[in-house]
């Protein structure tokens, strides 16, 4: 008998831990497929705009983190920590190419629309493309023209995605019920088991197995 596992994943495209956590989740799902091939995971993505107060044009990336962390040395330490975790997860990040901390409202609206209108393959490709735009290529996730070009590169027609482009004039409102977690990345398994942070694949697999066994026992 086949079973399903509902996974609600909360994220923002400017959060490096979300990028790392996404990779860890994919690895955990591969492990789940090996250990429990009868289970079908259903991932629902929920964008969380961490910095809705940013201007539509964004702010300088370096200055943003100096102000946030207090000094250049603190920024270097934090980035070294992130890079070590990214390397361990097989994820590429190039902080030297990031010029702006962007307003991600339109990027989230674009991805939300793609989830409704696109195929699962296109959605997965767009997520990877948006993360790469910020963390590898240094592109501006607040630029509507660039966002539409990214969507087209994933097979999503720009005309169909145009309604998502509002120039970041309004903060992103996901329009979903329930409580949005205070931080990201965050996973909710089967509506009850919460997992915060970029956890290792083995830890995620254990949580998935716990959720499935608890439901079976109920």
C-alpha positions in Angstrom: 0.0 0.0 0.0 1.4 3.4 -1.0 1.7 6.2 1.6 2.2 9.9 1.3 4.3 12.3 3.3 3.2 16.0 3.3 6.2 18.4 3.5 5.6 22.1 3.9 8.9 23.9 3.2 9.4 27.6 4.2 12.2 29.6 2.6 13.6 32.8 1.2 15.9 33.0 -1.9 18.4 35.4 -0.1 18.9 33.0 2.8 22.1 30.9 2.3 20.8 28.4 4.9 17.7 27.9 2.8 19.8 27.1 -0.2 21.8 24.6 1.9 18.6 23.3 3.5 17.0 22.7 0.1 20.0 20.6 -1.0 19.8 18.6 2.3 16.1 18.0 1.7 16.7 16.7 -1.8 19.3 14.3 -0.4 17.0 13.2 2.4 14.2 12.5 -0.2 16.6 10.4 -2.1 17.4 8.4 1.0 13.7 8.1 1.7 13.1 6.7 -1.8 15.7 4.0 -1.1 14.5 3.0 2.3 10.7 3.4 1.8 9.9 3.2 -1.9 6.2 3.0 -1.1 6.2 6.5 0.3 5.3 9.4 -2.0 6.5 12.8 -0.6 4.5 15.9 -1.6 6.5 19.1 -1.0 4.6 22.4 -0.8 6.8 25.4 -1.0 6.0 28.5 1.0 8.0 31.7 0.3 8.8 33.9 3.3 10.0 37.4 2.5 12.5 38.0 5.3 13.2 41.6 4.5 10.0 43.2 3.3 11.2 46.6 4.4 14.0 46.8 1.8 13.4 49.3 -1.0 12.4 47.9 -4.4 15.9 48.6 -5.8 17.6 46.7 -2.9 20.6 47.9 -0.9 24.3 47.3 -1.2 25.1 43.8 0.0 28.4 44.6 1.8 27.0 47.5 3.7 23.9 45.6 4.7 25.8 42.9 6.4 28.3 45.3 8.0 25.4 47.1 9.6 23.7 43.9 10.6 26.8 42.1 12.1 28.7 45.2 13.3 32.1 44.8 11.6 34.0 43.5 8.5 35.5 40.8 10.7 32.1 39.6 11.9 31.0 39.4 8.3 34.1 37.4 7.3 33.5 35.0 10.1 29.8 34.5 9.2 30.6 34.0 5.5 33.3 31.5 6.3 30.8 29.5 8.4 28.3 29.6 5.6 30.8 28.6 3.0 32.0 25.6 5.0 28.4 24.4 5.4 27.8 24.9 1.7 30.9 23.0 0.7 29.9 20.1 2.9 26.5 20.0 1.3 27.8 20.3 -2.2 26.4 23.7 -2.7 28.2 26.6 -4.5 28.1 30.2 -3.1 30.2 33.1 -4.3 29.8 36.1 -2.0 32.2 38.1 -4.0 29.7 38.4 -6.9 26.8 39.6 -4.8 26.4 43.4 -5.2 22.9 43.8 -3.8 20.7 42.5 -1.0 17.5 42.5 -3.1 13.8 42.9 -2.3 12.5 39.4 -3.0 8.8 40.2 -3.2 8.5 39.7 -7.0 10.8 36.7 -7.0 8.4 35.0 -4.5 5.4 36.0 -6.5 7.0 34.6 -9.6 7.8 31.3 -8.0 4.3 31.1 -6.4 2.8 31.6 -9.9 5.1 29.0 -11.4 4.0 26.5 -8.8 0.4 27.0 -10.0 1.0 27.2 -13.7 4.2 25.2 -14.4 5.2 21.6 -14.3 7.1 20.1 -11.3 10.2 20.0 -13.5 9.9 23.7 -14.3 9.3 24.6 -10.7 12.4 22.7 -9.6 14.4 24.4 -12.4 13.2 27.8 -11.5 14.0 27.4 -7.8 17.6 26.3 -8.7 17.8 29.2 -11.2 16.7 31.8 -8.6 19.1 30.6 -6.0 21.9 30.6 -8.5 21.0 34.1 -9.6 21.7 35.5 -6.2 24.4 33.2 -4.7 26.5 32.3 -7.8 25.9 34.8 -10.6 25.3 38.0 -8.6 22.1 38.8 -10.5 19.4 41.0 -9.0 16.3 39.1 -7.8 14.5 42.5 -7.6 14.8 43.2 -11.3 11.6 42.3 -13.1 13.2 41.9 -16.5 15.8 39.5 -15.2 13.2 37.5 -13.3 11.1 37.0 -16.4 14.2 36.0 -18.3 15.0 33.4 -15.6 11.4 32.1 -15.9 11.7 31.8 -19.7 15.0 29.9 -19.3 13.0 27.3 -17.4 10.3 27.0 -20.1 7.8 29.4 -18.4 6.5 32.0 -20.9 7.3 35.5 -19.8 3.7 36.6 -20.7 2.2 34.0 -18.4 4.5 35.1 -15.6 4.0 38.8 -16.0 1.2 39.1 -13.4 3.8 38.3 -10.7 5.8 41.5 -11.6 4.7 44.3 -9.3 8.0 46.1 -8.9 8.1 45.0 -5.3 5.6 47.8 -4.5 3.9 45.5 -2.1 5.4 43.0 0.3 4.9 39.3 -0.6 1.8 37.9 0.9 1.7 34.1 0.4 -2.0 34.0 1.0 -1.9 30.7 2.9 -3.5 29.8 6.2 -1.7 28.7 9.3 1.3 30.1 11.1 4.4 31.1 9.2 7.5 30.2 11.2 9.6 32.9 12.6 12.7 31.7 10.8 13.8 29.9 7.7 14.6 27.3 6.5 11.7 25.5 8.2 10.0 22.2 7.4 6.6 20.9 8.7 6.0 17.2 8.2 2.4 16.0 8.0 1.2 19.2 9.6 2.7 18.5 13.0 6.4 17.8 13.1 8.5 20.9 12.9 12.2 21.0 11.8 14.1 24.3 11.9 17.4 25.1 10.2 19.4 23.3 7.6 19.5 19.8 9.1 21.7 17.0 7.8 20.0 14.5 5.4 20.2 11.7 7.9 18.4 13.8 10.5 15.7 14.8 8.1 15.2 11.1 7.1 14.8 10.2 10.8 12.2 12.9 11.2 10.3 11.7 8.1 10.4 8.1 9.4 9.1 9.3 12.8 6.2 11.2 11.2 5.3 8.2 9.1 5.4 5.8 12.0 3.4 8.1 14.3 0.7 8.3 11.6 0.7 4.6 11.2 0.4 4.1 15.0 -2.6 6.5 15.1 
